[in-house]
Amino acid sequence: MKKTIVLFALLALAVAALAGAAGTKGSWTGWVTDEHCGAKGANADHKACAEKCLGRGDKLVFYNTADKKIYALDNQDMAKAHIGHEVKVTGEVDGKNIKVESINAADGK
């Protein structure tokens, strides 16, 4: 009987751990910028600088205006089309990373 209780307790903990490891799906509004400048580059005037940083090997990131945090983007090609734009990113956030499903202009255009 004790073994069964312990087994169920371990199973419950494993399920809870797996559920906690999953990311959160959603949409966030902010700016595509480069990792070097981060929040300082969260504006349209920063496009040329972000492109220069991208050319020297920096990654593009997403600055979320709601929580004022920087998130890595897994789809760099999709992000390239939106450098220096305010965007709505849809996907799954896990820690400081977003698995991107789509990136569209924030104003819907």
CYANA upper distance limits for C-alpha pairs under 8 A (distance plus 0.5 A):
  1 MET  CA      5 ILE  CA      6.93
  2 LYS  CA      6 VAL  CA      6.66
  3 LYS  CA      7 LEU  CA      6.47
  4 THR  CA      8 PHE  CA      6.67
  5 ILE  CA      9 ALA  CA      6.63
  6 VAL  CA     10 LEU  CA      6.65
  7 LEU  CA     11 LEU  CA      6.64
  8 PHE  CA     12 ALA  CA      6.58
  9 ALA  CA     13 LEU  CA      6.77
 10 LEU  CA     14 ALA  CA      6.68
 11 LEU  CA     15 VAL  CA      6.74
 12 ALA  CA     16 ALA  CA      6.67
 13 LEU  CA     17 ALA  CA      6.59
 14 ALA  CA     18 LEU  CA      6.75
 15 VAL  CA     19 ALA  CA      6.69
 16 ALA  CA     20 GLY  CA      6.65
 17 ALA  CA     21 ALA  CA      6.73
 18 LEU  CA     22 ALA  CA      7.18
 22 ALA  CA     94 ASP  CA      7.71
 23 GLY  CA     92 GLU  CA      6.24
 23 GLY  CA     93 VAL  CA      5.82
 23 GLY  CA     94 ASP  CA      4.96
 23 GLY  CA     95 GLY  CA      8.19
 24 THR  CA     92 GLU  CA      5.76
 24 THR  CA     93 VAL  CA      5.76
 24 THR  CA     94 ASP  CA      7.07
 25 LYS  CA     90 THR  CA      8.17
 25 LYS  CA     91 GLY  CA      6.07
 25 LYS  CA     92 GLU  CA      4.63
 25 LYS  CA     93 VAL  CA      6.82
 26 GLY  CA     90 THR  CA      6.27
 26 GLY  CA     91 GLY  CA      6.28
 26 GLY  CA     92 GLU  CA      6.76
 26 GLY  CA     93 VAL  CA      8.23
 27 SER  CA     88 LYS  CA      6.92
 27 SER  CA     89 VAL  CA      5.91
 27 SER  CA     90 THR  CA      4.72
 27 SER  CA     91 GLY  CA      6.97
 28 TRP  CA     64 ASN  CA      7.07
 28 TRP  CA     66 ALA  CA      8.37
 28 TRP  CA     88 LYS  CA      5.97
 28 TRP  CA     89 VAL  CA      5.80
 28 TRP  CA     90 THR  CA      7.08
 29 THR  CA     64 ASN  CA      6.46
 29 THR  CA     65 THR  CA      6.92
 29 THR  CA     66 ALA  CA      7.84
 29 THR  CA     86 GLU  CA      7.69
 29 THR  CA     87 VAL  CA      6.16
 29 THR  CA     88 LYS  CA      4.93
 29 THR  CA     89 VAL  CA      6.87
 29 THR  CA    106 ALA  CA      7.04
 30 GLY  CA     42 ALA  CA      8.20
 30 GLY  CA     62 PHE  CA      7.21
 30 GLY  CA     63 TYR  CA      5.84
 30 GLY  CA     64 ASN  CA      4.95
 30 GLY  CA     65 THR  CA      5.45
 30 GLY  CA     66 ALA  CA      8.20
 30 GLY  CA     86 GLU  CA      5.92
 30 GLY  CA     87 VAL  CA      6.04
 30 GLY  CA     88 LYS  CA      7.06
 30 GLY  CA     89 VAL  CA      8.39
 30 GLY  CA    106 ALA  CA      8.33
 31 TRP  CA     42 ALA  CA      5.77
 31 TRP  CA     43 ASN  CA      7.39
 31 TRP  CA     62 PHE  CA      6.13
 31 TRP  CA     63 TYR  CA      5.63
 31 TRP  CA     64 ASN  CA      7.28
 31 TRP  CA     65 THR  CA      8.18
 31 TRP  CA     83 ILE  CA      8.34
 31 TRP  CA     84 GLY  CA      7.11
 31 TRP  CA     85 HIS  CA      6.26
 31 TRP  CA     86 GLU  CA      5.04
 31 TRP  CA     87 VAL  CA      6.26
 32 VAL  CA     42 ALA  CA      7.43
 32 VAL  CA     60 LEU  CA      7.15
 32 VAL  CA     61 VAL  CA      6.28
 32 VAL  CA     62 PHE  CA      5.26
 32 VAL  CA     63 TYR  CA      6.96
 32 VAL  CA     79 ALA  CA      7.17
 32 VAL  CA     82 HIS  CA      6.77
 32 VAL  CA     83 ILE  CA      5.69
 32 VAL  CA     84 GLY  CA      6.29
 32 VAL  CA     85 HIS  CA      6.68
 32 VAL  CA     86 GLU  CA      7.46
 32 VAL  CA     87 VAL  CA      7.71
 33 THR  CA     37 CYS  CA      7.88
 33 THR  CA     38 GLY  CA      6.69
 33 THR  CA     39 ALA  CA      8.23
 33 THR  CA     41 GLY  CA      6.11
 33 THR  CA     42 ALA  CA      6.43
 33 THR  CA     46 HIS  CA      8.25
 33 THR  CA     47 LYS  CA      8.18
 33 THR  CA     50 ALA  CA      6.51
 33 THR  CA     60 LEU  CA      6.13
 33 THR  CA     61 VAL  CA      5.97
 33 THR  CA     62 PHE  CA      6.71
 33 THR  CA     63 TYR  CA      7.57
 33 THR  CA     83 ILE  CA      6.51
 33 THR  CA     84 GLY  CA      6.63
 34 ASP  CA     38 GLY  CA      6.27
 34 ASP  CA     41 GLY  CA      7.55
 34 ASP  CA     50 ALA  CA      5.70
 34 ASP  CA     53 CYS  CA      7.19
 34 ASP  CA     54 LEU  CA      7.42
 34 ASP  CA     58 ASP  CA      7.13
 34 ASP  CA     59 LYS  CA      6.40
 34 ASP  CA     60 LEU  CA      4.90
 34 ASP  CA     61 VAL  CA      6.05
 35 GLU  CA     58 ASP  CA      6.83
 35 GLU  CA     59 LYS  CA      6.19
 35 GLU  CA     60 LEU  CA      6.32
 35 GLU  CA     61 VAL  CA      6.18
 36 HIS  CA     53 CYS  CA      7.84
 36 HIS  CA     58 ASP  CA      7.40
 37 CYS  CA     41 GLY  CA      5.87
 37 CYS  CA     50 ALA  CA      8.40
 38 GLY  CA     42 ALA  CA      7.48
 38 GLY  CA     61 VAL  CA      7.84
 38 GLY  CA     63 TYR  CA      7.47
 38 GLY  CA     70 ILE  CA      7.27
 39 ALA  CA     63 TYR  CA      6.60
 39 ALA  CA     68 LYS  CA      8.28
 39 ALA  CA     69 LYS  CA      8.40
 39 ALA  CA     70 ILE  CA      7.74
 41 GLY  CA     46 HIS  CA      5.78
 41 GLY  CA     47 LYS  CA      8.45
 41 GLY  CA     50 ALA  CA      7.91
 41 GLY  CA     84 GLY  CA      8.26
 42 ALA  CA     46 HIS  CA      7.59
 42 ALA  CA     63 TYR  CA      7.06
 42 ALA  CA     84 GLY  CA      7.48
 43 ASN  CA     47 LYS  CA      8.22
 43 ASN  CA     84 GLY  CA      6.34
 43 ASN  CA     85 HIS  CA      7.52
 43 ASN  CA     86 GLU  CA      7.93
 44 ALA  CA     84 GLY  CA      5.05
 44 ALA  CA     85 HIS  CA      6.34
 44 ALA  CA     86 GLU  CA      8.24
 45 ASP  CA     84 GLY  CA      7.54
 46 HIS  CA     50 ALA  CA      6.68
 46 HIS  CA     84 GLY  CA      6.45
 47 LYS  CA     51 GLU  CA      6.70
 47 LYS  CA     83 ILE  CA      6.32
 47 LYS  CA     84 GLY  CA      4.92
 48 ALA  CA     52 LYS  CA      6.74
 49 CYS  CA     53 CYS  CA      6.72
 50 ALA  CA     54 LEU  CA      6.54
 50 ALA  CA     60 LEU  CA      8.42
 50 ALA  CA     83 ILE  CA      7.51
 50 ALA  CA     84 GLY  CA      8.00
 51 GLU  CA     55 GLY  CA      6.65
 51 GLU  CA     83 ILE  CA      7.91
 52 LYS  CA     56 ARG  CA      7.05
 53 CYS  CA     57 GLY  CA      7.04
 53 CYS  CA     58 ASP  CA      5.93
 53 CYS  CA     59 LYS  CA      8.48
 54 LEU  CA     58 ASP  CA      5.26
 54 LEU  CA     59 LYS  CA      6.58
 54 LEU  CA     60 LEU  CA      7.51
 59 LYS  CA     76 GLN  CA      7.95
 60 LEU  CA     72 ALA  CA      7.75
 60 LEU  CA     73 LEU  CA      7.38
 60 LEU  CA     76 GLN  CA      6.98
 60 LEU  CA     79 ALA  CA      7.30
 60 LEU  CA     80 LYS  CA      8.01
 61 VAL  CA     70 ILE  CA      7.09
 61 VAL  CA     71 TYR  CA      6.22
 61 VAL  CA     72 ALA  CA      5.33
 61 VAL  CA     73 LEU  CA      6.07
 62 PHE  CA     70 ILE  CA      6.11
 62 PHE  CA     71 TYR  CA      5.61
 62 PHE  CA     72 ALA  CA      6.89
 62 PHE  CA     73 LEU  CA      7.20
 63 TYR  CA     68 LYS  CA      7.11
 63 TYR  CA     69 LYS  CA      6.29
 63 TYR  CA     70 ILE  CA      5.12
 63 TYR  CA     71 TYR  CA      6.98
 64 ASN  CA     68 LYS  CA      5.83
 64 ASN  CA     69 LYS  CA      6.03
 64 ASN  CA     70 ILE  CA      6.90
 64 ASN  CA     71 TYR  CA      8.11
 65 THR  CA     69 LYS  CA      7.92
 70 ILE  CA     96 LYS  CA      7.65
 71 TYR  CA     96 LYS  CA      5.37
 71 TYR  CA     97 ASN  CA      5.66
 71 TYR  CA     98 ILE  CA      6.91
 72 ALA  CA     96 LYS  CA      6.76
 72 ALA  CA     97 ASN  CA      5.14
 72 ALA  CA     98 ILE  CA      6.57
 73 LEU  CA     79 ALA  CA      8.07
 73 LEU  CA     97 ASN  CA      6.63
 73 LEU  CA     98 ILE  CA      5.71
 73 LEU  CA     99 LYS  CA      6.95
 73 LEU  CA    100 VAL  CA      7.10
 74 ASP  CA     97 ASN  CA      7.90
 74 ASP  CA     98 ILE  CA      6.90
 74 ASP  CA     99 LYS  CA      5.94
 74 ASP  CA    100 VAL  CA      6.83
 75 ASN  CA     79 ALA  CA      6.96
 75 ASN  CA     99 LYS  CA      7.82
 75 ASN  CA    100 VAL  CA      6.59
 76 GLN  CA     80 LYS  CA      6.63
 77 ASP  CA     81 ALA  CA      7.61
 78 MET  CA     82 HIS  CA      7.93
 78 MET  CA    102 SER  CA      8.20
 78 MET  CA    103 ILE  CA      7.39
 79 ALA  CA     83 ILE  CA      7.06
 79 ALA  CA    103 ILE  CA      7.60
 82 HIS  CA     86 GLU  CA      8.40
 82 HIS  CA     87 VAL  CA      7.91
 82 HIS  CA    103 ILE  CA      8.27
 82 HIS  CA    104 ASN  CA      8.48
 82 HIS  CA    105 ALA  CA      8.36
 85 HIS  CA    105 ALA  CA      7.60
 86 GLU  CA    105 ALA  CA      6.77
 86 GLU  CA    106 ALA  CA      6.04
 87 VAL  CA    103 ILE  CA      6.95
 87 VAL  CA    104 ASN  CA      5.97
 87 VAL  CA    105 ALA  CA      4.92
 87 VAL  CA    106 ALA  CA      4.63
 87 VAL  CA    107 ASP  CA      8.21
 88 LYS  CA    103 ILE  CA      6.26
 88 LYS  CA    104 ASN  CA      5.86
 88 LYS  CA    105 ALA  CA      6.57
 88 LYS  CA    106 ALA  CA      5.38
 89 VAL  CA    100 VAL  CA      7.44
 89 VAL  CA    101 GLU  CA      8.17
 89 VAL  CA    102 SER  CA      6.40
 89 VAL  CA    103 ILE  CA      5.10
 89 VAL  CA    104 ASN  CA      7.16
 90 THR  CA    100 VAL  CA      6.62
 90 THR  CA    101 GLU  CA      6.02
 90 THR  CA    102 SER  CA      5.71
 90 THR  CA    103 ILE  CA      6.90
 91 GLY  CA     98 ILE  CA      6.92
 91 GLY  CA     99 LYS  CA      6.02
 91 GLY  CA    100 VAL  CA      5.07
 91 GLY  CA    101 GLU  CA      5.21
 91 GLY  CA    102 SER  CA      7.31
 92 GLU  CA     98 ILE  CA      5.97
 92 GLU  CA     99 LYS  CA      5.65
 92 GLU  CA    100 VAL  CA      7.21
 92 GLU  CA    101 GLU  CA      8.36
 93 VAL  CA     97 ASN  CA      6.12
 93 VAL  CA     98 ILE  CA      4.83
 93 VAL  CA     99 LYS  CA      6.86
 94 ASP  CA     98 ILE  CA      6.82
 94 ASP  CA     99 LYS  CA      8.47
104 ASN  CA    108 GLY  CA      7.43
104 ASN  CA    109 LYS  CA      8.49
105 ALA  CA    109 LYS  CA      6.39
